[in-house]
Amino acid sequence: MSDPGNSDPLEATNLEDTMGLCLSGGGFRAMVFHLGGLWRLNELGLLPQIARFSSVSGGSITNGALAHAWKNLSFGTNGVSPNFAALVAKPILAFARTKVDVGAVLIGLLPTQSAGHRVAKAYDQALFHGATLQDLPLEPRFTFNAANLMSGGLFRMSPAYAADYRVGKIDRPKFRLADVVAASSAFPPVLSPFEMNLKGMVVADMPGTSLHKSPYIERAVLTDGGVYDNLGLETVWKRCRTVLVSNAGRNVFAEESPVHFWPTQLSRVTDVILNQVDNARERQLIALARAKLRSVAYWAIETDPTGYHATPPGLSLSPADLARSAKISTRLSTLSPDECQLLVSHAYLLCDLSLRCYLDPTFAAPGVFPKIRGLMS
């Protein structure tokens, strides 16, 4: 491979022979879909080989649950954690049975109240129990991405640092994990914005900043990370030679008679814009893979499994089940046990096929899907 500092279109001068995993947005659907991919990665002993986990929106809920459990996951010599289901899957699946968004939106309409902070409270009670970024490991690197409405840039948050490269960097931030995940998943306009108070924190200047001044260093007004990058790629593909991507986002369905009523039309326009952000990143990723600048395993909720030429083909789902999975709502709202099982199985299948097709054809094909019924109580 030629020198990435000279040939890489992303100018990835610090590219390393490491693996990174990106988890897309998509509400509770994404949260549970990504669980299926993590399940298969754990079975193959790949989870402890991943150096960077990056997420946006609904993917950040899953990323946060994994990060919170990481120190207690007992990886064996084969890289497999036997307590993954108990420590990661069970809390996520239990949380999928709750309804978060409607109550948060209604409370957010009250004076002095915030829908985003209501969502953060739900995350903390169900998943994170007061944990902060400093309760997470420094390695592997868990990064949660939001879009900064003040600077127009990416606001990334990890145990090592939080940074907006137009504003500056905060070393070892003590943000609550629930607030970080809520900021990353503050879908506009109903759950957005999420305001982070930076007063009292040292926001260090960096080369190239143009907004290292008040009020930018005193607060960050954040919205869903998917507004900037719905695949969470930026913090991974500039550093890791092997890029794994789980995409639970939904393409915009065709609409024969778009409405003219402007509030509804605005929602449709927003969907189209966000869909193009997703598509542009996906095309860049595929171009990097074809140019052999990255090794890429990519699976998306709308991917046709027959497009993967893994041998043997292994498990399968019916076309009807695949279509039903892709149509599950992306809200932060209750999923049924059947929907959760379908999403886990769907991602498990696609992750397995993608890994065996593009990463390592010697991986053994699985014999059965994970069973989640006993984990949803």
C-alpha positions, 0 to 999 in steps of 0.5 A: 500500500502506498503512503497514506499521507500522500495518497489518502483522500481523507489526509489520514496521516495517522493511519494505524493497522487497527480496527474500528467499528461505526454505529449509525443512527436510527433510534431504538431500531438502531440500538437493537440492530447494532446489538445483533452485530455486536453479538456476532463480533463477540462470538467471533472473538473480534470485540477485544480486537476493536481499537475504536468504537464510534457512534451517533444517535441511536447507535450511541445508546448501544455504544454507551451500554457496551462502554459501560459494561466493558470493564466487566466483560470477561474476554477469554483467550479466544476473545469471546465474552461469555457474559456479553448477553447478561451485561450488554444485551439484557440492559439494551433489550429491557430498555427497548421495552420503554417509551421515551420520546413522547414524554420527553417531547411533552415535558420539553414544551414546558417553560425551563424544561428540556426534552433532551435532558428528559431523555438523558434522565431516562438513559441514566436510570435504565443504563448508566446509573450516574456513570461519567466518561471517566468511568469508561476505559481509555482503551479501546476508545469509545467516541460519541459524536454530536453536531455543534449548532454553534460552530457548525462542526462535529463535537466528539466526546470520549474519555480522553477528550471532548473536542470541536476543532473549530473551538478547542479541546477539553482533556479528560471531560467529566460529562455524564455518560447519559448526557453525552448519549442524549446529546448524540441522539438529540434528533431535531427538532423534537429532542434538540438541542441539548446544551452542554455547560462548559463553564469551569472547564479548561477548553484548550486552544488548538492549531487551526481553531477560529472560534476559541472565544466566548461564548463558544468555550462556555457552552455547546448547543448540540444536536443529533450526530447524524446531522453531521455524519450518520455513520459515525465514520469520521473518528474511525476512517481517519485512523483505522485501516480496517473499518466495520460499519453497522448502518440501521438508517433508513433511506427515504421512501418514494412519495407519490404526492408530497404534501404542500403543508409547510410543517409536514413538507419540512419534515420530508425535506429534512429526511431527504437532506439527512439521507443524502448525508448518509449516502455521501458518506457511504459512497466515500467509504465504498470508494476507499474500499475499492481503492484498497485504502481501507479494508471495509466490512459494511452491513446496512438494514436495507442490504440484500443478503444475497449480495454477499458471496460468503461460503457457505451462505449460512443462516437466512431470513425470508424476504418478508422478514427483511422488509419488515425489519427495515420498516420498523420505526426509528423512534425512541419508543417501545419495540415488541419482543418479536421486533427485537428478535427480528432486528437482532437476527437481521444484523447478526446475519448481515454482520456475519455475511459481511465479515466472511465476505470481506474480512476473513472467509475462514470464519465458520458460519453460525448455525443458529440465531441468538435467542433473546426472549429470556433477556427481555424481562 
